Amino acid sequence: MTNTKQVCDLCGLDIELSSFTLKTKEGDKAFCCEGCKGIYQLLNEDQILPEPNQN
């Protein structure tokens, strides 16, 4: 059984929860925490794709 860990696209730490993600023009990005996700959003506003409406 292979246990490959995903790492944060901002800081490189291991990702424990998969709930911090963004869709970007470069593909899906995953983060270790809400802080890293927020910083990435601030630094890369023009790369973030809008999330679909959840009605």
mmCIF file of the N, C-alpha and C atoms, coordinates in Angstrom:
data_MODEL
# 
_entry.id   MODEL 
# 
loop_
_atom_site.group_PDB 
_atom_site.id 
_atom_site.type_symbol 
_atom_site.label_atom_id 
_atom_site.label_alt_id 
_atom_site.label_comp_id 
_atom_site.label_asym_id 
_atom_site.label_entity_id 
_atom_site.label_seq_id 
_atom_site.pdbx_PDB_ins_code 
_atom_site.Cartn_x 
_atom_site.Cartn_y 
_atom_site.Cartn_z 
_atom_site.occupancy 
_atom_site.B_iso_or_equiv 
_atom_site.pdbx_formal_charge 
_atom_site.auth_seq_id 
_atom_site.auth_comp_id 
_atom_site.auth_asym_id 
_atom_site.auth_atom_id 
_atom_site.pdbx_PDB_model_num 
ATOM 1   N N  . MET A 1 1  ? 0.847   -1.191 0.000   1.00 0.00 ? 1  MET A N  1 
ATOM 2   C CA . MET A 1 1  ? 0.000   0.000  0.000   1.00 0.00 ? 1  MET A CA 1 
ATOM 3   C C  . MET A 1 1  ? 0.884   1.242  0.000   1.00 0.00 ? 1  MET A C  1 
ATOM 4   N N  . THR A 1 2  ? 0.661   2.111  -0.953  1.00 0.00 ? 2  THR A N  1 
ATOM 5   C CA . THR A 1 2  ? 1.449   3.327  -1.077  1.00 0.00 ? 2  THR A CA 1 
ATOM 6   C C  . THR A 1 2  ? 0.774   4.452  -0.303  1.00 0.00 ? 2  THR A C  1 
ATOM 7   N N  . ASN A 1 3  ? 1.549   5.115  0.548   1.00 0.00 ? 3  ASN A N  1 
ATOM 8   C CA . ASN A 1 3  ? 1.021   6.207  1.348   1.00 0.00 ? 3  ASN A CA 1 
ATOM 9   C C  . ASN A 1 3  ? 1.685   7.504  0.888   1.00 0.00 ? 3  ASN A C  1 
ATOM 10  N N  . THR A 1 4  ? 1.158   8.095  -0.199  1.00 0.00 ? 4  THR A N  1 
ATOM 11  C CA . THR A 1 4  ? 1.711   9.347  -0.706  1.00 0.00 ? 4  THR A CA 1 
ATOM 12  C C  . THR A 1 4  ? 0.964   10.499 -0.074  1.00 0.00 ? 4  THR A C  1 
ATOM 13  N N  . LYS A 1 5  ? 1.710   11.412 0.511   1.00 0.00 ? 5  LYS A N  1 
ATOM 14  C CA . LYS A 1 5  ? 1.095   12.576 1.150   1.00 0.00 ? 5  LYS A CA 1 
ATOM 15  C C  . LYS A 1 5  ? 1.116   13.741 0.181   1.00 0.00 ? 5  LYS A C  1 
ATOM 16  N N  . GLN A 1 6  ? 0.047   14.485 0.209   1.00 0.00 ? 6  GLN A N  1 
ATOM 17  C CA . GLN A 1 6  ? -0.044  15.695 -0.593  1.00 0.00 ? 6  GLN A CA 1 
ATOM 18  C C  . GLN A 1 6  ? 0.537   16.838 0.227   1.00 0.00 ? 6  GLN A C  1 
ATOM 19  N N  . VAL A 1 7  ? 1.221   17.760 -0.441  1.00 0.00 ? 7  VAL A N  1 
ATOM 20  C CA . VAL A 1 7  ? 1.812   18.894 0.266   1.00 0.00 ? 7  VAL A CA 1 
ATOM 21  C C  . VAL A 1 7  ? 1.139   20.190 -0.169  1.00 0.00 ? 7  VAL A C  1 
ATOM 22  N N  . CYS A 1 8  ? 1.178   21.160 0.716   1.00 0.00 ? 8  CYS A N  1 
ATOM 23  C CA . CYS A 1 8  ? 0.581   22.476 0.491   1.00 0.00 ? 8  CYS A CA 1 
ATOM 24  C C  . CYS A 1 8  ? 1.257   23.173 -0.688  1.00 0.00 ? 8  CYS A C  1 
ATOM 25  N N  . ASP A 1 9  ? 0.433   23.748 -1.579  1.00 0.00 ? 9  ASP A N  1 
ATOM 26  C CA . ASP A 1 9  ? 0.959   24.468 -2.738  1.00 0.00 ? 9  ASP A CA 1 
ATOM 27  C C  . ASP A 1 9  ? 1.567   25.820 -2.377  1.00 0.00 ? 9  ASP A C  1 
ATOM 28  N N  . LEU A 1 10 ? 1.452   26.243 -1.127  1.00 0.00 ? 10 LEU A N  1 
ATOM 29  C CA . LEU A 1 10 ? 2.067   27.502 -0.714  1.00 0.00 ? 10 LEU A CA 1 
ATOM 30  C C  . LEU A 1 10 ? 3.305   27.260 0.142   1.00 0.00 ? 10 LEU A C  1 
ATOM 31  N N  . CYS A 1 11 ? 3.161   26.526 1.241   1.00 0.00 ? 11 CYS A N  1 
ATOM 32  C CA . CYS A 1 11 ? 4.280   26.398 2.189   1.00 0.00 ? 11 CYS A CA 1 
ATOM 33  C C  . CYS A 1 11 ? 4.997   25.051 2.147   1.00 0.00 ? 11 CYS A C  1 
ATOM 34  N N  . GLY A 1 12 ? 4.384   24.045 1.518   1.00 0.00 ? 12 GLY A N  1 
ATOM 35  C CA . GLY A 1 12 ? 5.036   22.748 1.401   1.00 0.00 ? 12 GLY A CA 1 
ATOM 36  C C  . GLY A 1 12 ? 4.811   21.782 2.546   1.00 0.00 ? 12 GLY A C  1 
ATOM 37  N N  . LEU A 1 13 ? 4.018   22.171 3.558   1.00 0.00 ? 13 LEU A N  1 
ATOM 38  C CA . LEU A 1 13 ? 3.719   21.254 4.655   1.00 0.00 ? 13 LEU A CA 1 
ATOM 39  C C  . LEU A 1 13 ? 2.741   20.169 4.192   1.00 0.00 ? 13 LEU A C  1 
ATOM 40  N N  . ASP A 1 14 ? 2.745   19.034 4.895   1.00 0.00 ? 14 ASP A N  1 
ATOM 41  C CA . ASP A 1 14 ? 1.803   17.960 4.584   1.00 0.00 ? 14 ASP A CA 1 
ATOM 42  C C  . ASP A 1 14 ? 0.368   18.435 4.792   1.00 0.00 ? 14 ASP A C  1 
ATOM 43  N N  . ILE A 1 15 ? -0.530  17.983 3.924   1.00 0.00 ? 15 ILE A N  1 
ATOM 44  C CA . ILE A 1 15 ? -1.945  18.323 4.024   1.00 0.00 ? 15 ILE A CA 1 
ATOM 45  C C  . ILE A 1 15 ? -2.655  17.227 4.797   1.00 0.00 ? 15 ILE A C  1 
ATOM 46  N N  . GLU A 1 16 ? -3.303  17.604 5.892   1.00 0.00 ? 16 GLU A N  1 
ATOM 47  C CA . GLU A 1 16 ? -4.048  16.663 6.733   1.00 0.00 ? 16 GLU A CA 1 
ATOM 48  C C  . GLU A 1 16 ? -5.522  16.645 6.370   1.00 0.00 ? 16 GLU A C  1 
ATOM 49  N N  . LEU A 1 17 ? -6.085  17.801 5.959   1.00 0.00 ? 17 LEU A N  1 
ATOM 50  C CA . LEU A 1 17 ? -7.492  17.927 5.582   1.00 0.00 ? 17 LEU A CA 1 
ATOM 51  C C  . LEU A 1 17 ? -7.567  18.358 4.127   1.00 0.00 ? 17 LEU A C  1 
ATOM 52  N N  . SER A 1 18 ? -8.516  17.805 3.393   1.00 0.00 ? 18 SER A N  1 
ATOM 53  C CA . SER A 1 18 ? -8.614  18.150 1.975   1.00 0.00 ? 18 SER A CA 1 
ATOM 54  C C  . SER A 1 18 ? -9.630  19.259 1.701   1.00 0.00 ? 18 SER A C  1 
ATOM 55  N N  . SER A 1 19 ? -10.015 20.001 2.723   1.00 0.00 ? 19 SER A N  1 
ATOM 56  C CA . SER A 1 19 ? -11.069 21.003 2.552   1.00 0.00 ? 19 SER A CA 1 
ATOM 57  C C  . SER A 1 19 ? -10.561 22.373 2.110   1.00 0.00 ? 19 SER A C  1 
ATOM 58  N N  . PHE A 1 20 ? -9.252  22.573 2.051   1.00 0.00 ? 20 PHE A N  1 
ATOM 59  C CA . PHE A 1 20 ? -8.697  23.879 1.677   1.00 0.00 ? 20 PHE A CA 1 
ATOM 60  C C  . PHE A 1 20 ? -8.168  23.804 0.246   1.00 0.00 ? 20 PHE A C  1 
ATOM 61  N N  . THR A 1 21 ? -9.045  24.013 -0.735  1.00 0.00 ? 21 THR A N  1 
ATOM 62  C CA . THR A 1 21 ? -8.664  23.907 -2.139  1.00 0.00 ? 21 THR A CA 1 
ATOM 63  C C  . THR A 1 21 ? -9.170  25.101 -2.935  1.00 0.00 ? 21 THR A C  1 
ATOM 64  N N  . LEU A 1 22 ? -8.523  25.352 -4.053  1.00 0.00 ? 22 LEU A N  1 
ATOM 65  C CA . LEU A 1 22 ? -8.934  26.395 -4.986  1.00 0.00 ? 22 LEU A CA 1 
ATOM 66  C C  . LEU A 1 22 ? -8.810  25.866 -6.408  1.00 0.00 ? 22 LEU A C  1 
ATOM 67  N N  . LYS A 1 23 ? -9.696  26.307 -7.266  1.00 0.00 ? 23 LYS A N  1 
ATOM 68  C CA . LYS A 1 23 ? -9.571  26.020 -8.687  1.00 0.00 ? 23 LYS A CA 1 
ATOM 69  C C  . LYS A 1 23 ? -8.909  27.232 -9.329  1.00 0.00 ? 23 LYS A C  1 
ATOM 70  N N  . THR A 1 24 ? -7.828  26.992 -10.057 1.00 0.00 ? 24 THR A N  1 
ATOM 71  C CA . THR A 1 24 ? -7.093  28.081 -10.702 1.00 0.00 ? 24 THR A CA 1 
ATOM 72  C C  . THR A 1 24 ? -6.918  27.770 -12.181 1.00 0.00 ? 24 THR A C  1 
ATOM 73  N N  . LYS A 1 25 ? -6.438  28.757 -12.922 1.00 0.00 ? 25 LYS A N  1 
ATOM 74  C CA . LYS A 1 25 ? -6.161  28.567 -14.342 1.00 0.00 ? 25 LYS A CA 1 
ATOM 75  C C  . LYS A 1 25 ? -5.072  27.516 -14.554 1.00 0.00 ? 25 LYS A C  1 
ATOM 76  N N  . GLU A 1 26 ? -4.236  27.280 -13.548 1.00 0.00 ? 26 GLU A N  1 
ATOM 77  C CA . GLU A 1 26 ? -3.163  26.286 -13.628 1.00 0.00 ? 26 GLU A CA 1 
ATOM 78  C C  . GLU A 1 26 ? -3.601  24.911 -13.138 1.00 0.00 ? 26 GLU A C  1 
ATOM 79  N N  . GLY A 1 27 ? -4.844  24.792 -12.675 1.00 0.00 ? 27 GLY A N  1 
ATOM 80  C CA . GLY A 1 27 ? -5.346  23.534 -12.140 1.00 0.00 ? 27 GLY A CA 1 
ATOM 81  C C  . GLY A 1 27 ? -5.725  23.692 -10.677 1.00 0.00 ? 27 GLY A C  1 
ATOM 82  N N  . ASP A 1 28 ? -6.125  22.593 -10.067 1.00 0.00 ? 28 ASP A N  1 
ATOM 83  C CA . ASP A 1 28 ? -6.529  22.622 -8.658  1.00 0.00 ? 28 ASP A CA 1 
ATOM 84  C C  . ASP A 1 28 ? -5.319  22.812 -7.748  1.00 0.00 ? 28 ASP A C  1 
ATOM 85  N N  . LYS A 1 29 ? -5.475  23.651 -6.743  1.00 0.00 ? 29 LYS A N  1 
ATOM 86  C CA . LYS A 1 29 ? -4.437  23.891 -5.742  1.00 0.00 ? 29 LYS A CA 1 
ATOM 87  C C  . LYS A 1 29 ? -4.965  23.431 -4.395  1.00 0.00 ? 29 LYS A C  1 
ATOM 88  N N  . ALA A 1 30 ? -4.100  22.852 -3.579  1.00 0.00 ? 30 ALA A N  1 
ATOM 89  C CA . ALA A 1 30 ? -4.488  22.355 -2.255  1.00 0.00 ? 30 ALA A CA 1 
ATOM 90  C C  . ALA A 1 30 ? -3.581  22.988 -1.199  1.00 0.00 ? 30 ALA A C  1 
ATOM 91  N N  . PHE A 1 31 ? -4.153  23.279 -0.032  1.00 0.00 ? 31 PHE A N  1 
ATOM 92  C CA . PHE A 1 31 ? -3.427  23.978 1.023   1.00 0.00 ? 31 PHE A CA 1 
ATOM 93  C C  . PHE A 1 31 ? -3.607  23.274 2.356   1.00 0.00 ? 31 PHE A C  1 
ATOM 94  N N  . CYS A 1 32 ? -2.650  23.476 3.258   1.00 0.00 ? 32 CYS A N  1 
ATOM 95  C CA . CYS A 1 32 ? -2.683  22.809 4.562   1.00 0.00 ? 32 CYS A CA 1 
ATOM 96  C C  . CYS A 1 32 ? -3.625  23.490 5.537   1.00 0.00 ? 32 CYS A C  1 
ATOM 97  N N  . CYS A 1 33 ? -3.958  24.779 5.287   1.00 0.00 ? 33 CYS A N  1 
ATOM 98  C CA . CYS A 1 33 ? -4.820  25.515 6.210   1.00 0.00 ? 33 CYS A CA 1 
ATOM 99  C C  . CYS A 1 33 ? -5.484  26.690 5.492   1.00 0.00 ? 33 CYS A C  1 
ATOM 100 N N  . GLU A 1 34 ? -6.438  27.302 6.154   1.00 0.00 ? 34 GLU A N  1 
ATOM 101 C CA . GLU A 1 34 ? -7.148  28.457 5.600   1.00 0.00 ? 34 GLU A CA 1 
ATOM 102 C C  . GLU A 1 34 ? -6.200  29.643 5.395   1.00 0.00 ? 34 GLU A C  1 
ATOM 103 N N  . GLY A 1 35 ? -5.193  29.778 6.250   1.00 0.00 ? 35 GLY A N  1 
ATOM 104 C CA . GLY A 1 35 ? -4.225  30.869 6.128   1.00 0.00 ? 35 GLY A CA 1 
ATOM 105 C C  . GLY A 1 35 ? -3.449  30.804 4.826   1.00 0.00 ? 35 GLY A C  1 
ATOM 106 N N  . CYS A 1 36 ? -2.920  29.617 4.502   1.00 0.00 ? 36 CYS A N  1 
ATOM 107 C CA . CYS A 1 36 ? -2.172  29.453 3.251   1.00 0.00 ? 36 CYS A CA 1 
ATOM 108 C C  . CYS A 1 36 ? -3.081  29.676 2.040   1.00 0.00 ? 36 CYS A C  1 
ATOM 109 N N  . LYS A 1 37 ? -4.308  29.189 2.135   1.00 0.00 ? 37 LYS A N  1 
ATOM 110 C CA . LYS A 1 37 ? -5.266  29.392 1.044   1.00 0.00 ? 37 LYS A CA 1 
ATOM 111 C C  . LYS A 1 37 ? -5.524  30.883 0.838   1.00 0.00 ? 37 LYS A C  1 
ATOM 112 N N  . GLY A 1 38 ? -5.731  31.621 1.926   1.00 0.00 ? 38 GLY A N  1 
ATOM 113 C CA . GLY A 1 38 ? -5.994  33.057 1.840   1.00 0.00 ? 38 GLY A CA 1 
ATOM 114 C C  . GLY A 1 38 ? -4.816  33.836 1.281   1.00 0.00 ? 38 GLY A C  1 
ATOM 115 N N  . ILE A 1 39 ? -3.616  33.507 1.704   1.00 0.00 ? 39 ILE A N  1 
ATOM 116 C CA . ILE A 1 39 ? -2.419  34.182 1.196   1.00 0.00 ? 39 ILE A CA 1 
ATOM 117 C C  . ILE A 1 39 ? -2.261  33.921 -0.293  1.00 0.00 ? 39 ILE A C  1 
ATOM 118 N N  . TYR A 1 40 ? -2.468  32.670 -0.714  1.00 0.00 ? 40 TYR A N  1 
ATOM 119 C CA . TYR A 1 40 ? -2.378  32.336 -2.136  1.00 0.00 ? 40 TYR A CA 1 
ATOM 120 C C  . TYR A 1 40 ? -3.394  33.152 -2.932  1.00 0.00 ? 40 TYR A C  1 
ATOM 121 N N  . GLN A 1 41 ? -4.619  33.268 -2.406  1.00 0.00 ? 41 GLN A N  1 
ATOM 122 C CA . GLN A 1 41 ? -5.659  34.040 -3.088  1.00 0.00 ? 41 GLN A CA 1 
ATOM 123 C C  . GLN A 1 41 ? -5.243  35.505 -3.245  1.00 0.00 ? 41 GLN A C  1 
ATOM 124 N N  . LEU A 1 42 ? -4.674  36.090 -2.204  1.00 0.00 ? 42 LEU A N  1 
ATOM 125 C CA . LEU A 1 42 ? -4.249  37.492 -2.270  1.00 0.00 ? 42 LEU A CA 1 
ATOM 126 C C  . LEU A 1 42 ? -3.138  37.697 -3.294  1.00 0.00 ? 42 LEU A C  1 
ATOM 127 N N  . LEU A 1 43 ? -2.210  36.762 -3.349  1.00 0.00 ? 43 LEU A N  1 
ATOM 128 C CA . LEU A 1 43 ? -1.057  36.899 -4.243  1.00 0.00 ? 43 LEU A CA 1 
ATOM 129 C C  . LEU A 1 43 ? -1.362  36.532 -5.687  1.00 0.00 ? 43 LEU A C  1 
ATOM 130 N N  . ASN A 1 44 ? -2.441  35.781 -5.908  1.00 0.00 ? 44 ASN A N  1 
ATOM 131 C CA . ASN A 1 44 ? -2.737  35.266 -7.246  1.00 0.00 ? 44 ASN A CA 1 
ATOM 132 C C  . ASN A 1 44 ? -4.185  35.488 -7.653  1.00 0.00 ? 44 ASN A C  1 
ATOM 133 N N  . GLU A 1 45 ? -4.740  36.646 -7.327  1.00 0.00 ? 45 GLU A N  1 
ATOM 134 C CA . GLU A 1 45 ? -6.151  36.932 -7.602  1.00 0.00 ? 45 GLU A CA 1 
ATOM 135 C C  . GLU A 1 45 ? -6.533  36.691 -9.055  1.00 0.00 ? 45 GLU A C  1 
ATOM 136 N N  . ASP A 1 46 ? -5.648  37.028 -9.976  1.00 0.00 ? 46 ASP A N  1 
ATOM 137 C CA . ASP A 1 46 ? -5.961  36.907 -11.396 1.00 0.00 ? 46 ASP A CA 1 
ATOM 138 C C  . ASP A 1 46 ? -5.960  35.469 -11.899 1.00 0.00 ? 46 ASP A C  1 
ATOM 139 N N  . GLN A 1 47 ? -5.489  34.533 -11.102 1.00 0.00 ? 47 GLN A N  1 
ATOM 140 C CA . GLN A 1 47 ? -5.431  33.123 -11.502 1.00 0.00 ? 47 GLN A CA 1 
ATOM 141 C C  . GLN A 1 47 ? -6.586  32.288 -10.947 1.00 0.00 ? 47 GLN A C  1 
ATOM 142 N N  . ILE A 1 48 ? -7.354  32.839 -10.001 1.00 0.00 ? 48 ILE A N  1 
ATOM 143 C CA . ILE A 1 48 ? -8.425  32.094 -9.326  1.00 0.00 ? 48 ILE A CA 1 
ATOM 144 C C  . ILE A 1 48 ? -9.666  32.047 -10.215 1.00 0.00 ? 48 ILE A C  1 
ATOM 145 N N  . LEU A 1 49 ? -10.236 30.857 -10.387 1.00 0.00 ? 49 LEU A N  1 
ATOM 146 C CA . LEU A 1 49 ? -11.465 30.693 -11.135 1.00 0.00 ? 49 LEU A CA 1 
ATOM 147 C C  . LEU A 1 49 ? -12.656 30.846 -10.181 1.00 0.00 ? 49 LEU A C  1 
ATOM 148 N N  . PRO A 1 50 ? -13.768 31.419 -10.657 1.00 0.00 ? 50 PRO A N  1 
ATOM 149 C CA . PRO A 1 50 ? -14.944 31.556 -9.793  1.00 0.00 ? 50 PRO A CA 1 
ATOM 150 C C  . PRO A 1 50 ? -15.526 30.195 -9.465  1.00 0.00 ? 50 PRO A C  1 
ATOM 151 N N  . GLU A 1 51 ? -16.040 30.064 -8.233  1.00 0.00 ? 51 GLU A N  1 
ATOM 152 C CA . GLU A 1 51 ? -16.678 28.815 -7.820  1.00 0.00 ? 51 GLU A CA 1 
ATOM 153 C C  . GLU A 1 51 ? -18.102 28.793 -8.371  1.00 0.00 ? 51 GLU A C  1 
ATOM 154 N N  . PRO A 1 52 ? -18.569 27.622 -8.773  1.00 0.00 ? 52 PRO A N  1 
ATOM 155 C CA . PRO A 1 52 ? -19.948 27.543 -9.287  1.00 0.00 ? 52 PRO A CA 1 
ATOM 156 C C  . PRO A 1 52 ? -20.954 27.856 -8.197  1.00 0.00 ? 52 PRO A C  1 
ATOM 157 N N  . ASN A 1 53 ? -22.081 28.443 -8.598  1.00 0.00 ? 53 ASN A N  1 
ATOM 158 C CA . ASN A 1 53 ? -23.158 28.750 -7.635  1.00 0.00 ? 53 ASN A CA 1 
ATOM 159 C C  . ASN A 1 53 ? -23.709 27.466 -7.077  1.00 0.00 ? 53 ASN A C  1 
ATOM 160 N N  . GLN A 1 54 ? -23.924 27.454 -5.761  1.00 0.00 ? 54 GLN A N  1 
ATOM 161 C CA . GLN A 1 54 ? -24.481 26.277 -5.109  1.00 0.00 ? 54 GLN A CA 1 
ATOM 162 C C  . GLN A 1 54 ? -25.883 26.611 -4.611  1.00 0.00 ? 54 GLN A C  1 
ATOM 163 N N  . ASN A 1 55 ? -26.861 26.558 -5.493  1.00 0.00 ? 55 ASN A N  1 
ATOM 164 C CA . ASN A 1 55 ? -28.255 26.884 -5.158  1.00 0.00 ? 55 ASN A CA 1 
ATOM 165 C C  . ASN A 1 55 ? -29.004 25.660 -4.730  1.00 0.00 ? 55 ASN A C  1 
# 
